[in-house]
Amino acid sequence: MNYLIDHKTQRIHKTAYAGDACRFNETPVEEREVSHDNDYVDVLIKTKGYMVCKNCYHSNSFIVE
């Protein structure tokens, strides 16, 4: 899984589901990071106070009605 880490807002996004609602595009590119290291993401959440993005982290984008 690829993650987009927004260091300005301390939010972690799943790149496959991230979109306009996440508002990460308001953060300067220098303050964003892409990673696929689950351990690194866990460290940010558990020790640095980062939070997952409610809009894309638990997304059900592929629901068929």
Buried (B, 14 or more C-beta within 10 A) or exposed (E): EEBBBBBEBEBBBBBEBBEEEBBBEEBEEEEBBEBEEEEEBEEBBEEEEBEBBEBBBEBEEEEEE
